[in-house]
Amino acid sequence: MNSRVRCCLQLLTVLTLLPAMVYAAEDAGTETAILITSVFTIIVVALVFFIVILPEEDRQSMMAAFGRARAYFIPSKAERVMEFDHEYDGIRELDNRIPPWFSTLFIASVIFAAVYMLDYHVFRSSPLMAEEYQAELAQADLQRRVRVAQEGSIDENALVALTDQESLQSGQEQFTKYCVSCHGAQGQGLVGPNLTDRYWIHGGTVREVYMTIKHGVPAKGMISWALVFTPKQIQQIASYVLSLQGTNPPGAKAPEGKPAPEVAGT
């Protein structure tokens, strides 16, 4: 194996594995890593085949075809400029012909628009964005109903703060995913209030915290989470919030509301 072939194979290996290693470091096994690796593999194999394997005459014919394609998309200078017999104040009038790629793109756009109109608005074989959104909402609502049925019902009038590690861990995961943008990673308060002190705007019992999460506070920008979480998940989040009492994280927001004599009662 000569040095040029060996060098090309080494380059093929590096370029093939590099994207997979980069994306795998961020999110192992992602489809993006597989897709990019496959594309790089195809490109590099084609280049190696072109450089090493093909005879000289085949390479020349491929280069000629590439040159013709390039001329189609990028006209030569003689084709690009046509001078008119018109000059004023040292300024000459020119006529640049429309590049073939632009005409092709325009025709393709017209064809795409016609197909799109027939597909979405005439035959209605594909759903519009609003219809897709409604279908996704219905699917999400169905999945939520299934989760609620699996978890069982909760008596909201007799709620207690959960203290087992599994429930608190689940509540922390949901809090970290959805609540930190307003309340901070440690509950110290950002846009929303501080959740680690004794002061509460809407009450500090587990039921009051539960209802605040469930119904939200639209006047303050907090949405209702009843369509996102199941009752069991809301109870877990409320229990985790109450477990933050007295943690005193650095940079905590100033107290808001009234002090609660009992922050973990029913």
BAFI-3210 file (N, C-alpha, C; in Angstrom, 3 decimals, decimal comma, padded with zeros to 6 digits):
// residues 266
n [1|2|3|4|5|6|7|8|9|10|11|12|13|14|15|16|17|18|19|20|21|22|23|24|25|26|27|28|29|30|31|32|33|34|35|36|37|38|39|40|41|42|43|44|45|46|47|48|49|50|51|52|53|54|55|56|57|58|59|60|61|62|63|64|65|66|67|68|69|70|71|72|73|74|75|76|77|78|79|80|81|82|83|84|85|86|87|88|89|90|91|92|93|94|95|96|97|98|99|100|101|102|103|104|105|106|107|108|109|110|111|112|113|114|115|116|117|118|119|120|121|122|123|124|125|126|127|128|129|130|131|132|133|134|135|136|137|138|139|140|141|142|143|144|145|146|147|148|149|150|151|152|153|154|155|156|157|158|159|160|161|162|163|164|165|166|167|168|169|170|171|172|173|174|175|176|177|178|179|180|181|182|183|184|185|186|187|188|189|190|191|192|193|194|195|196|197|198|199|200|201|202|203|204|205|206|207|208|209|210|211|212|213|214|215|216|217|218|219|220|221|222|223|224|225|226|227|228|229|230|231|232|233|234|235|236|237|238|239|240|241|242|243|244|245|246|247|248|249|250|251|252|253|254|255|256|257|258|259|260|261|262|263|264|265|266]
n.u [000,859|000,738|002,019|000,209|-002,327|-002,435|-002,430|-004,839|-006,672|-006,260|-007,124|-009,788|-010,676|-010,356|-012,045|-014,439|-014,918|-014,701|-017,031|-018,918|-017,698|-017,673|-020,428|-021,358|-020,152|-021,704|-024,374|-024,896|-025,315|-027,118|-029,380|-028,492|-025,696|-025,283|-026,377|-024,751|-022,279|-022,693|-023,109|-020,621|-019,030|-019,898|-019,173|-016,380|-015,544|-016,297|-014,556|-012,059|-012,294|-012,406|-009,906|-007,945|-008,628|-009,911|-009,049|-006,844|-008,074|-010,793|-011,037|-010,532|-012,755|-014,783|-014,056|-014,481|-017,252|-017,931|-016,979|-018,756|-021,148|-020,522|-020,247|-022,871|-024,159|-022,570|-022,069|-019,739|-017,504|-017,880|-020,442|-021,881|-021,968|-023,303|-022,786|-024,407|-024,953|-024,727|-023,930|-023,359|-022,089|-019,742|-020,664|-021,527|-024,097|-025,108|-026,098|-026,784|-027,171|-029,760|-028,778|-028,573|-029,086|-030,692|-033,025|-033,780|-034,232|-036,389|-038,381|-038,614|-039,597|-042,117|-043,339|-043,264|-044,925|-047,380|-047,825|-047,903|-050,186|-052,218|-051,966|-052,342|-054,490|-056,412|-056,939|-056,570|-054,996|-052,882|-052,374|-052,889|-050,876|-052,289|-054,125|-052,388|-051,367|-053,657|-054,125|-051,827|-052,245|-054,532|-053,450|-051,547|-053,253|-054,610|-052,516|-051,930|-054,308|-054,128|-051,855|-052,826|-054,873|-053,372|-051,937|-053,866|-056,461|-056,370|-057,005|-057,620|-058,331|-057,215|-054,444|-051,034|-047,640|-045,197|-042,557|-040,804|-037,851|-037,980|-040,269|-039,563|-037,302|-038,401|-040,050|-038,066|-036,779|-038,771|-039,108|-036,570|-036,593|-038,739|-039,196|-037,016|-036,360|-037,862|-037,828|-035,267|-032,387|-032,004|-034,260|-034,144|-035,343|-036,106|-037,440|-039,800|-040,995|-038,947|-038,507|-037,507|-037,707|-039,747|-041,842|-044,810|-046,753|-049,143|-049,879|-048,497|-048,960|-049,060|-051,283|-052,001|-049,725|-049,829|-052,261|-051,538|-049,590|-051,153|-053,283|-051,935|-050,703|-051,954|-051,986|-049,447|-047,904|-047,481|-048,256|-051,038|-050,384|-051,841|-052,456|-050,070|-048,759|-049,541|-051,927|-050,534|-047,868|-047,867|-048,269|-045,859|-044,036|-044,862|-044,249|-041,479|-040,826|-041,567|-039,661|-037,457|-037,407|-035,750|-033,194|-031,600|-030,157|-027,367|-027,609|-030,357|-033,685|-035,425|-037,781|-041,254|-044,733|-046,554|-045,485|-045,586|-046,969|-046,880|-045,343|-045,410|-047,722|-050,984]
n.v [-001,186|002,095|005,326|007,402|006,201|005,076|007,406|008,566|006,682|006,891|009,507|009,150|007,510|009,211|011,438|010,126|009,090|011,310|013,176|011,480|011,011|013,588|014,308|012,169|012,624|014,676|013,734|010,608|008,147|009,513|010,286|012,284|012,166|009,744|010,311|012,463|011,223|009,246|010,811|012,139|009,892|008,937|011,121|011,243|008,694|008,843|010,865|009,639|007,477|008,887|010,158|008,169|005,617|005,796|005,788|007,997|009,069|008,782|010,451|012,867|013,084|013,251|015,645|017,343|017,139|018,234|020,809|021,663|021,652|023,602|025,819|026,082|026,928|029,069|031,515|032,382|035,244|036,555|035,810|036,860|039,643|042,113|044,733|047,815|050,242|052,727|055,460|057,603|060,356|059,005|056,589|053,351|051,451|048,259|044,870|042,268|038,907|036,699|034,319|030,804|029,057|030,592|030,890|028,201|027,717|029,448|028,317|025,827|026,698|027,685|025,315|023,865|025,510|025,143|022,386|022,352|023,939|022,362|020,056|020,862|022,707|022,211|019,370|018,632|016,624|016,614|017,729|021,094|023,510|024,380|022,315|020,173|021,014|020,923|018,167|017,218|018,293|016,848|014,274|014,572|015,112|012,696|010,962|012,041|011,475|008,715|008,401|009,537|007,739|005,463|006,210|006,631|008,208|011,351|012,749|015,946|017,476|016,387|016,417|015,517|016,271|014,659|012,568|010,585|009,383|008,753|010,128|012,808|012,999|012,693|014,971|016,935|016,561|017,358|019,995|021,059|020,879|022,480|024,721|026,270|028,509|030,621|030,454|029,816|027,636|026,607|027,285|029,884|032,104|034,146|035,637|034,741|034,244|033,771|030,510|029,377|030,552|031,497|032,941|033,425|034,037|033,042|031,233|028,638|025,946|022,423|021,865|024,411|025,153|023,144|023,807|026,288|025,560|023,935|025,593|027,869|031,300|033,507|036,337|037,012|035,868|033,139|030,076|027,746|024,504|022,251|020,836|019,853|018,380|015,448|014,910|013,499|014,082|016,852|016,918|015,767|017,715|019,915|018,895|018,691|021,398|022,356|021,027|022,561|024,520|026,683|026,237|028,301|029,427|030,938|034,361|034,681|035,753|038,641|038,365|037,773|038,380|036,818|035,533|032,020|030,064|027,341|025,393|022,951|021,633|020,099]
n.w [000,000|-001,053|000,057|-000,403|-000,589|001,982|003,543|002,753|003,671|006,427|006,801|006,102|008,213|010,464|009,833|009,679|012,244|013,920|014,013|015,272|017,760|018,848|019,029|020,490|022,910|023,888|023,796|024,040|021,515|019,900|017,214|015,605|015,648|014,334|011,823|010,871|010,891|008,949|006,642|006,421|006,023|003,522|001,880|002,241|001,403|-001,261|-002,114|-001,669|-003,413|-005,783|-005,837|-005,552|-006,702|-009,248|-012,723|-014,612|-016,937|-016,355|-014,151|-015,380|-017,071|-015,161|-013,934|-016,056|-016,291|-013,848|-014,283|-016,284|-014,828|-012,949|-014,618|-015,345|-013,028|-012,230|-014,243|-016,874|-017,091|-019,503|-020,189|-018,133|-018,250|-020,250|-022,350|-022,872|-025,462|-024,083|-022,200|-019,506|-017,968|-017,411|-016,533|-017,355|-018,861|-018,039|-018,663|-016,852|-017,308|-016,184|-013,842|-014,578|-012,412|-010,792|-012,276|-012,402|-009,691|-009,265|-010,905|-009,649|-007,189|-007,909|-008,752|-006,356|-004,784|-006,083|-005,696|-002,908|-002,378|-003,558|-002,009|000,729|000,774|-001,193|-001,736|000,879|002,029|003,773|007,125|008,333|010,180|012,455|012,766|013,227|015,664|017,330|017,208|018,500|021,041|021,791|021,828|023,866|026,011|026,159|026,875|029,363|030,759|030,825|032,481|034,843|035,435|035,926|038,192|040,084|042,097|043,955|047,071|047,321|049,469|051,644|051,667|052,193|052,974|051,119|052,128|051,461|049,816|047,082|046,112|046,668|045,080|042,523|042,497|042,619|040,159|038,321|039,158|038,626|035,894|035,009|036,677|037,490|035,978|036,896|039,691|040,428|040,685|043,216|044,493|045,327|044,295|041,542|039,031|040,076|043,503|046,487|047,643|049,875|052,348|055,250|054,342|052,530|049,650|048,718|050,626|052,706|053,299|052,473|050,912|049,989|048,525|046,639|045,310|044,282|042,409|040,773|039,762|039,065|038,843|037,166|037,070|037,886|036,009|036,191|034,902|034,748|035,824|035,577|033,281|032,536|034,553|036,432|039,140|041,160|040,536|040,950|043,699|044,495|043,598|045,143|047,668|047,469|047,184|049,719|051,169|050,821|052,710|054,906|053,863|053,033|050,610|048,820|047,773|047,956|047,300|048,576|051,307|050,604|050,961|053,641|056,837|057,391|059,902|059,920|057,712|056,530|056,989|056,739]
ca.u [000,000|001,589|001,792|-000,977|-003,499|-002,451|-002,807|-006,265|-007,427|-006,200|-008,024|-011,142|-010,986|-010,489|-013,233|-015,622|-015,154|-014,698|-018,375|-019,569|-017,131|-018,089|-021,837|-021,552|-019,757|-022,816|-025,575|-024,489|-026,296|-028,132|-029,549|-027,702|-024,341|-025,315|-026,625|-023,576|-021,225|-023,000|-022,867|-019,172|-018,481|-020,193|-018,373|-014,958|-015,355|-016,358|-013,316|-010,973|-012,509|-012,079|-008,489|-007,026|-008,996|-010,264|-007,951|-006,682|-009,059|-012,095|-010,996|-010,641|-014,145|-015,572|-013,741|-015,153|-018,663|-018,003|-016,822|-020,006|-022,120|-020,126|-020,580|-024,323|-024,548|-021,770|-021,737|-018,452|-017,581|-018,422|-021,884|-022,522|-022,069|-023,572|-022,721|-025,276|-024,340|-025,295|-023,004|-023,687|-021,234|-018,766|-021,331|-022,009|-025,238|-024,819|-027,225|-026,342|-028,211|-030,183|-028,045|-029,454|-029,497|-031,789|-034,226|-034,163|-034,792|-037,697|-039,323|-038,846|-040,448|-043,485|-043,860|-043,487|-046,101|-048,571|-048,018|-048,280|-051,572|-053,089|-051,879|-052,847|-055,674|-057,419|-057,295|-056,461|-054,429|-051,955|-052,960|-052,251|-050,189|-053,273|-054,678|-051,352|-051,298|-054,803|-053,908|-050,818|-052,888|-055,401|-052,586|-050,977|-054,322|-054,854|-051,412|-052,081|-055,397|-053,616|-050,989|-053,676|-055,562|-052,403|-051,509|-054,970|-056,971|-055,798|-057,945|-056,972|-058,693|-056,485|-053,079|-049,926|-046,342|-044,491|-041,203|-039,940|-036,802|-038,404|-041,181|-038,813|-036,428|-039,250|-040,417|-036,890|-036,546|-039,747|-038,792|-035,370|-036,912|-039,756|-039,426|-035,816|-036,260|-038,523|-037,561|-033,868|-032,036|-032,093|-035,480|-033,811|-036,175|-035,600|-038,666|-040,733|-040,562|-038,053|-039,265|-036,747|-037,944|-041,045|-042,831|-045,575|-047,739|-050,420|-050,007|-047,370|-049,266|-048,882|-052,451|-051,944|-048,678|-050,392|-053,245|-050,822|-048,987|-052,205|-054,053|-051,068|-051,007|-051,894|-051,689|-048,005|-047,200|-047,324|-049,328|-051,582|-049,640|-052,736|-052,436|-048,712|-048,451|-050,636|-052,066|-049,450|-046,649|-048,000|-048,032|-044,422|-043,354|-045,178|-043,489|-040,077|-040,739|-041,589|-038,413|-036,428|-037,533|-034,597|-031,906|-030,832|-029,164|-026,761|-028,283|-031,797|-034,514|-036,008|-039,074|-042,485|-045,913|-046,695|-044,865|-046,497|-046,598|-046,674|-045,086|-045,539|-048,950|-051,999]
ca.v [000,000|003,264|006,312|008,219|005,414|004,974|008,707|008,769|005,820|007,484|010,662|008,603|007,043|010,355|012,216|009,309|008,904|012,567|013,670|010,584|011,210|014,895|014,286|011,172|013,230|015,483|012,918|009,341|007,386|010,333|010,098|013,304|011,649|008,706|010,946|013,218|010,255|008,607|011,782|012,298|008,662|008,914|012,143|010,894|007,529|009,313|011,578|008,662|006,745|009,798|010,502|007,031|004,424|006,043|006,095|009,404|009,511|008,906|011,649|014,017|013,197|013,745|017,050|018,070|017,222|019,211|022,127|022,029|021,996|024,889|026,860|026,279|027,693|030,291|031,869|033,022|036,701|037,004|035,596|037,591|041,073|042,573|046,183|048,570|051,423|053,849|055,914|058,960|060,820|057,959|055,384|052,525|050,593|046,847|043,941|040,958|037,919|035,953|033,041|029,636|028,475|031,387|030,511|026,857|027,849|030,091|027,327|024,845|027,322|027,719|023,943|023,528|026,238|024,508|021,112|022,685|024,399|021,222|019,098|021,364|023,552|021,712|017,986|018,521|015,328|016,838|018,693|022,382|023,624|024,455|020,972|019,369|021,455|020,357|016,723|017,004|018,555|015,716|013,151|014,842|014,961|011,262|010,396|012,484|010,709|007,366|008,476|009,771|006,483|004,528|006,664|006,648|009,527|012,005|013,587|017,240|018,073|015,700|016,256|015,539|016,414|013,390|012,675|009,496|009,849|008,605|011,222|014,053|012,973|012,955|016,381|017,737|016,467|018,205|021,372|021,449|020,951|023,459|025,818|027,018|029,776|031,665|030,337|029,527|026,224|026,222|027,874|031,164|033,160|035,023|036,372|034,285|034,482|032,860|029,384|028,753|031,217|031,228|033,881|032,894|034,966|032,338|030,194|027,722|024,549|021,581|022,014|025,724|025,086|022,261|024,564|027,326|024,910|023,415|026,651|028,943|032,679|034,208|037,765|037,153|035,197|031,704|029,364|026,561|023,307|021,103|020,077|019,344|017,388|014,710|015,292|012,903|014,840|018,150|016,670|015,545|019,002|020,704|018,337|019,085|022,829|022,510|020,505|023,588|025,474|026,822|025,888|029,559|029,437|032,263|035,235|034,478|036,935|039,151|037,745|038,349|037,782|036,744|034,321|030,918|029,390|025,906|025,349|021,608|021,020|019,758]
ca.w [000,000|-001,122|001,111|-000,674|-000,198|003,434|004,077|002,493|004,575|007,754|006,780|006,101|009,565|011,368|009,500|009,927|013,671|014,669|014,374|016,220|019,083|019,346|019,416|021,536|024,175|024,367|023,971|023,448|020,773|019,264|015,780|014,918|015,472|013,304|010,538|010,434|010,597|007,669|005,566|006,285|005,463|002,089|001,210|002,259|000,533|-002,644|-002,414|-001,771|-004,669|-006,871|-005,846|-005,548|-007,460|-010,643|-013,652|-014,942|-017,928|-015,692|-013,334|-016,272|-017,527|-014,044|-013,760|-017,135|-015,913|-012,760|-014,878|-016,952|-013,789|-012,375|-015,592|-015,353|-011,850|-012,151|-015,625|-017,094|-017,089|-020,789|-020,181|-017,053|-018,501|-021,603|-022,322|-023,761|-026,053|-023,353|-021,160|-019,037|-016,882|-017,126|-016,030|-018,453|-018,565|-018,256|-018,527|-016,361|-017,562|-014,999|-013,753|-014,759|-011,126|-010,255|-013,033|-011,952|-008,344|-009,393|-011,440|-008,591|-006,176|-008,436|-008,714|-004,948|-004,308|-006,639|-004,999|-001,526|-002,375|-003,819|-000,907|002,004|000,711|-002,144|-001,385|002,335|002,385|004,890|008,079|008,522|011,467|013,531|012,949|013,877|017,064|018,037|017,329|019,536|022,326|022,101|022,173|025,189|027,000|026,302|027,651|030,743|031,350|031,092|033,663|036,010|035,740|036,478|039,517|041,023|042,476|045,130|047,805|047,453|050,755|052,718|051,188|053,147|052,331|050,965|052,677|050,999|048,911|045,688|045,783|046,657|043,906|041,363|042,558|042,288|038,712|037,641|039,536|037,885|034,464|034,641|037,616|037,861|035,251|037,689|041,126|040,683|040,808|044,627|045,047|045,946|043,743|040,486|038,722|041,095|044,881|047,192|048,198|050,965|053,626|055,864|053,840|051,407|049,085|048,545|051,640|052,738|053,607|051,304|050,047|049,345|047,503|045,610|044,535|043,539|041,243|039,898|039,096|038,632|039,257|035,872|037,235|038,085|034,914|036,431|034,234|035,411|035,448|035,689|032,033|032,324|035,567|037,054|040,560|041,951|040,282|041,619|045,114|044,661|043,452|046,338|048,789|047,294|047,485|051,173|051,725|050,674|053,800|055,797|053,253|052,971|049,531|048,624|046,827|048,023|047,118|049,817|051,620|050,061|051,544|055,097|057,391|057,658|061,158|059,675|056,283|055,983|057,492|055,774]
c.u [000,900|001,173|000,544|-002,246|-003,609|-002,887|-004,296|-007,115|-007,409|-007,115|-009,477|-011,553|-011,229|-011,770|-014,517|-015,950|-015,275|-016,097|-019,070|-019,036|-017,591|-019,524|-022,100|-021,153|-020,878|-024,037|-025,344|-025,641|-027,349|-028,196|-028,719|-026,283|-024,290|-025,486|-025,392|-022,421|-021,446|-022,710|-021,377|-018,539|-018,684|-019,318|-016,910|-014,670|-015,382|-015,083|-012,137|-011,073|-012,090|-010,578|-007,605|-007,369|-009,224|-009,030|-007,943|-007,747|-010,456|-012,149|-011,155|-012,074|-015,050|-015,306|-014,399|-016,637|-018,862|-017,867|-018,080|-021,082|-021,794|-020,464|-022,079|-024,764|-023,790|-021,340|-020,361|-018,625|-018,171|-019,935|-022,581|-022,791|-022,313|-023,645|-023,702|-024,506|-024,876|-024,357|-023,372|-022,812|-020,250|-019,345|-021,909|-023,158|-024,901|-026,085|-026,676|-027,461|-028,531|-029,425|-029,007|-029,936|-030,662|-033,096|-034,724|-034,814|-036,187|-038,747|-039,645|-039,749|-041,899|-044,112|-044,169|-044,735|-047,383|-048,870|-048,485|-049,749|-052,538|-053,128|-052,601|-054,208|-056,769|-057,877|-057,255|-055,948|-053,422|-052,546|-052,178|-051,640|-051,169|-053,876|-053,663|-051,250|-052,449|-054,656|-052,882|-051,387|-053,777|-054,579|-051,979|-052,028|-054,636|-053,764|-051,517|-053,189|-054,956|-052,742|-051,811|-054,381|-054,613|-052,008|-052,624|-055,353|-056,309|-056,881|-057,266|-057,299|-057,953|-055,050|-052,080|-048,631|-045,638|-043,054|-040,279|-039,014|-037,240|-039,320|-040,452|-037,877|-037,214|-039,678|-039,258|-036,614|-037,498|-039,475|-037,593|-035,676|-037,797|-039,753|-038,216|-035,724|-036,894|-038,110|-036,103|-033,620|-032,160|-033,334|-035,275|-034,630|-035,456|-036,730|-039,735|-040,170|-039,587|-038,887|-038,580|-036,954|-039,352|-042,167|-043,485|-046,616|-049,110|-050,582|-048,920|-047,685|-049,148|-050,071|-052,424|-050,868|-049,153|-051,349|-052,584|-050,186|-050,068|-052,881|-053,177|-051,456|-050,923|-051,537|-050,203|-047,205|-046,959|-048,515|-049,872|-050,855|-050,523|-052,728|-051,067|-048,404|-049,719|-050,778|-050,955|-048,150|-046,703|-047,759|-046,538|-043,648|-043,603|-044,384|-042,020|-039,887|-040,710|-040,315|-037,267|-036,435|-036,281|-033,268|-031,008|-029,769|-028,578|-027,535|-029,786|-032,534|-035,132|-037,379|-040,236|-043,670|-045,887|-046,026|-045,925|-046,068|-046,271|-046,553|-045,266|-046,779|-049,905|-053,046]
c.v [001,243|004,302|007,138|007,485|005,325|006,293|008,950|007,915|006,362|008,705|010,219|008,172|008,204|011,117|011,433|009,240|010,213|013,079|012,798|010,806|012,535|014,851|013,259|011,718|014,068|014,645|011,590|008,685|008,213|010,034|011,121|012,816|010,614|009,325|011,664|012,274|009,591|009,546|011,980|011,060|008,610|009,911|011,736|009,693|007,947|010,041|010,615|007,876|007,606|010,030|009,295|005,982|004,705|006,288|007,575|009,889|009,667|010,146|012,894|014,199|013,707|015,218|017,894|018,218|018,229|020,638|022,596|022,414|023,344|026,031|027,122|027,158|029,011|030,658|032,516|034,537|037,216|036,839|036,482|039,058|041,324|044,097|046,772|049,773|052,673|054,200|057,340|059,284|059,741|056,666|054,620|051,643|049,165|046,019|042,584|039,946|037,165|034,633|031,859|029,045|029,253|031,044|029,130|026,909|028,467|029,098|026,270|025,410|027,377|026,325|023,533|024,219|025,590|023,190|021,353|023,089|023,237|020,273|019,586|022,061|023,052|020,313|017,743|017,140|015,433|017,887|019,998|022,456|023,663|023,088|020,050|019,717|020,871|018,848|016,407|017,269|017,386|014,501|013,340|014,664|013,492|010,607|010,796|011,713|009,296|007,375|008,677|008,491|005,475|004,912|006,613|008,069|010,018|012,867|014,923|017,932|017,437|015,426|016,294|015,681|015,060|013,565|011,561|010,008|009,786|009,756|012,552|014,135|013,282|014,425|017,292|017,714|017,374|019,687|021,878|021,657|022,134|024,743|026,709|028,358|030,917|031,640|030,023|028,053|025,721|026,787|029,236|032,323|033,972|035,970|036,020|034,480|033,424|031,768|028,757|029,439|030,885|032,078|033,342|033,910|034,318|031,182|029,160|026,328|023,730|021,709|023,348|025,768|024,237|023,049|025,681|026,744|024,487|024,521|027,787|030,278|033,523|035,685|038,021|036,435|033,720|030,971|028,245|025,327|022,055|020,243|019,477|018,196|016,660|015,172|014,727|013,675|016,212|018,002|016,462|016,858|019,873|020,209|018,710|020,560|023,051|021,983|021,510|024,592|025,471|026,485|027,103|029,549|030,835|033,057|035,102|035,808|037,355|038,535|038,519|037,640|037,807|035,474|033,274|030,225|027,932|025,732|023,958|020,903|020,704|020,838]
c.w [000,000|-000,093|000,866|-000,274|001,311|004,073|003,896|003,426|006,002|007,860|006,814|007,503|010,517|011,103|009,737|011,414|014,437|014,991|015,396|017,628|019,677|019,834|020,502|022,893|024,758|024,678|023,274|022,729|020,082|017,783|015,004|014,666|014,368|011,925|010,016|010,096|009,248|006,505|005,340|005,657|003,961|001,338|001,127|001,377|-000,927|-003,033|-002,574|-003,068|-005,847|-006,985|-006,118|-006,593|-008,937|-011,509|-014,016|-015,918|-017,307|-014,816|-014,193|-016,769|-016,403|-013,791|-014,841|-016,822|-014,787|-013,296|-015,591|-015,930|-013,161|-013,323|-015,629|-014,193|-011,727|-013,565|-015,717|-017,175|-018,401|-020,832|-019,170|-017,401|-019,980|-021,559|-023,329|-024,311|-025,377|-022,207|-020,779|-017,836|-016,436|-016,597|-017,212|-017,985|-018,953|-018,076|-018,117|-016,584|-016,284|-014,949|-013,912|-013,448|-010,526|-010,970|-012,607|-010,583|-008,391|-009,890|-010,385|-007,503|-006,626|-008,377|-007,276|-004,418|-004,820|-005,926|-003,569|-001,458|-002,601|-002,626|000,340|001,906|-000,238|-001,744|000,120|002,773|003,529|005,820|008,112|009,928|012,633|013,816|013,614|015,366|017,871|018,225|018,411|020,921|022,746|022,519|023,560|026,281|027,237|027,144|029,118|031,437|031,695|032,338|034,926|036,424|036,373|037,906|040,545|041,414|043,756|045,772|048,088|048,766|051,926|052,287|052,332|052,355|052,297|051,437|052,207|049,907|047,452|045,261|045,712|045,455|042,638|041,323|042,189|040,786|037,941|037,944|038,735|036,409|034,122|035,487|037,863|037,144|036,027|039,159|041,454|040,930|042,242|045,296|045,642|045,407|042,681|040,113|039,747|042,485|045,397|047,855|049,410|052,308|054,141|055,288|052,570|050,952|049,030|049,536|051,537|053,199|052,330|050,353|049,304|048,261|046,331|044,711|043,736|042,277|040,255|039,094|038,585|039,237|037,988|035,995|037,400|037,002|035,125|035,840|035,119|034,891|035,479|034,439|031,745|033,282|035,997|038,499|041,430|041,767|040,954|043,119|045,385|044,553|044,677|047,543|048,685|047,621|048,994|051,824|051,618|051,814|054,675|055,179|053,074|051,873|049,352|047,568|046,834|047,916|048,451|050,067|051,000|050,708|053,055|055,608|057,697|058,941|060,958|058,167|055,694|056,483|056,383|055,703]
res [m|n|s|r|v|r|c|c|l|q|l|l|t|v|l|t|l|l|p|a|m|v|y|a|a|e|d|a|g|t|e|t|a|i|l|i|t|s|v|f|t|i|i|v|v|a|l|v|f|f|i|v|i|l|p|e|e|d|r|q|s|m|m|a|a|f|g|r|a|r|a|y|f|i|p|s|k|a|e|r|v|m|e|f|d|h|e|y|d|g|i|r|e|l|d|n|r|i|p|p|w|f|s|t|l|f|i|a|s|v|i|f|a|a|v|y|m|l|d|y|h|v|f|r|s|s|p|l|m|a|e|e|y|q|a|e|l|a|q|a|d|l|q|r|r|v|r|v|a|q|e|g|s|i|d|e|n|a|l|v|a|l|t|d|q|e|s|l|q|s|g|q|e|q|f|t|k|y|c|v|s|c|h|g|a|q|g|q|g|l|v|g|p|n|l|t|d|r|y|w|i|h|g|g|t|v|r|e|v|y|m|t|i|k|h|g|v|p|a|k|g|m|i|s|w|a|l|v|f|t|p|k|q|i|q|q|i|a|s|y|v|l|s|l|q|g|t|n|p|p|g|a|k|a|p|e|g|k|p|a|p|e|v|a|g|t]
***
